[in-house]
């Protein structure tokens, strides 16, 4: 039986073989024209590809339109062959495609040759834009890499009877602009603006924003009041008076450096960007005083820089603050804007020295005269880049020719905050909005006033240090590892990079720095393009030391700086940059003297705090992912000395813990570090 089945199977195989041969003879492939694929998709990098062409005779291929990025290496053949195409790199560009026509005899076929590129993006910041009844240009921030002329712009109106009131869509300088016509309707009207883009790969990218136009409010009887009335006469709390103000907007909707963004209360590792989105500054028509407005929502912020506005205050809430004296208006909605007119004339800031600033200057557009960056190294935001999602603002310390100082504030979304360019090292002017803010990561009180710049051109400082008003008497800015192996009194790891002087910690005065506990530390003033692969770190960019409390004497230890000020007739100043580890000293006093012995009486110049360096696993809102800069001006008596002694002394035992910035005492093993020390004087 088994042998019988073997014969049957063998016979079947022979039959199939004969059938196969007959099939090949009877059905031999023959066609006037065919291609093996009609869509070819290549990577964004430069590449070559081939497409199989089947034809009984001659065939040719050519692009439908000119495509400089594509070249046909093989564009013809006879019979079965390969069409070969070469494409240039498309990295950094949107996807692209070209149609190729293949002809043979009387037949034509089409190939879509596609090349990938960057992913198209259309992201509108606001979900809702607001318009007042008299309309005008509206704007919101947009992130897109698609040119406007390649987008499809469409409108949908909730009430078809009220259509076509939106028009003139443009995208300029990161803003989506759209015009709303004046509304005469008694009810609000709404519409949806949609931007879409069909790319060369057949994928559609789109985003939409709802636009709401409010009806006109009856402002009959509203009385114009000046800013002094709001600040001095109006009671704090809800405003019931039928009043309005008139002024000039000096902020700009969507600008990343308008207001302070705080960490979310529910998640201290996340930044809430609402503060910046709702902040509006309005100065009086003569520019001599200003008000801070907090709009109810980001959509209610409809203002651009140099808008002339009238704003109804009935229903708003007023808060009055002291030291410095200022007023903040909140709960303001778009319908409360009575008038808004954009001006094209250039708004000029008022120029002032820091010493001439008063509380009335808060929330006005000012230009600070004869200023320079106190520690002119790195970028406008020298922080550990690993923490940019947890900390939003960096305060750059600036000082002026008269010895006064304040902080220049830069939010993380500012595009030039860390752009690979060295900060200007010379002097000049800095323009912006004068504000008053506290920053827990920098000790809370960062000074009475600070300034927020609105564009890179506002920081009009000379690049070269020689073009500043300061001479550097002595400067330390890194741990000199080249002298660490065999240090001497004149060449040791704490040798200054500029000038002559000596720095040491009070308990560690010998040359064996390693044994004495003084070692290299990390700085974050690296010049690099974002994102920083090394988090902006500079190895050996500073130095650190432990043992900051003398238990036997119940006193703090100190950094000692010795420098000669002989022949200097102008006041000298001290610039420090540093921080502490958890358990290291927090509070410091700066003192000076012309001698250093047991009988010396030390004169105090001022006090400051260094914050705990950030702990990644448990980052407190008071911890600092970088370093803090402070500046002190010395009295005239500190100049003209053979040796000026400066002590930077731990004031008390207060130190931070893992849960509290002031809840502990100085630990013998915790360090404090410096990454910059300089003594300067005016030329």
Secondary structure, DSSP 8 states (H G I E B T S, - for coil): -HHHHHHHHHHHHHHHHHHHHHHHHHT----S-EES-SEEEE-SSSEEEEEEEE-SSEEEEEESS--TTEEEEE-EEESSEEEEEEE---TTSB-EEEEEEEEETTEEEEEEEEE--B---EEES-SEEEE-TT-EEEEEEEEE-S-GGGSEEEEEESSTTS---EEEEEEETTEEEEEE-----SS-EEEEEEEEEE-TTS-EEEEEEEEEE------TT-EE--HHIIIIIS-SEE--S-EEEEEEE-S-TT-TTSS--EE-SS-TTSEETHHHHHEEEEE-TTSS-EEEEEESSGGG----TTEEEEEE-TT-EEEEETTTTEEEEEEE-GGGEEEEEE--S----EEE-GGG--GGGTTSEEEEEEEEETT--S-S--B-GGGTTT--EEEEEEEETTS-EEEEEEETT-TTTTBS-----S-EEEEEEEE--EEGGGTEE--S-EEE-SSGGGEEE-SSGGGSSEEEEEEE-S--GGGSTT--SSSSTT--SEE--EEEETTB-SS-TTTTT-EEEEE-----BSS-TTTT-EEEEEEEE---EETTTTEE-EEEEEE--TT--S-EEEEEEEEE-TTSB-EEEEEEES--STT---EEEEEEE--BB--STT--TT-BSB-EEEEEE--GGGSS-S-EEEEEEE-SSEE--SS-TTSEE--TT--EEEEEEEEEEE-
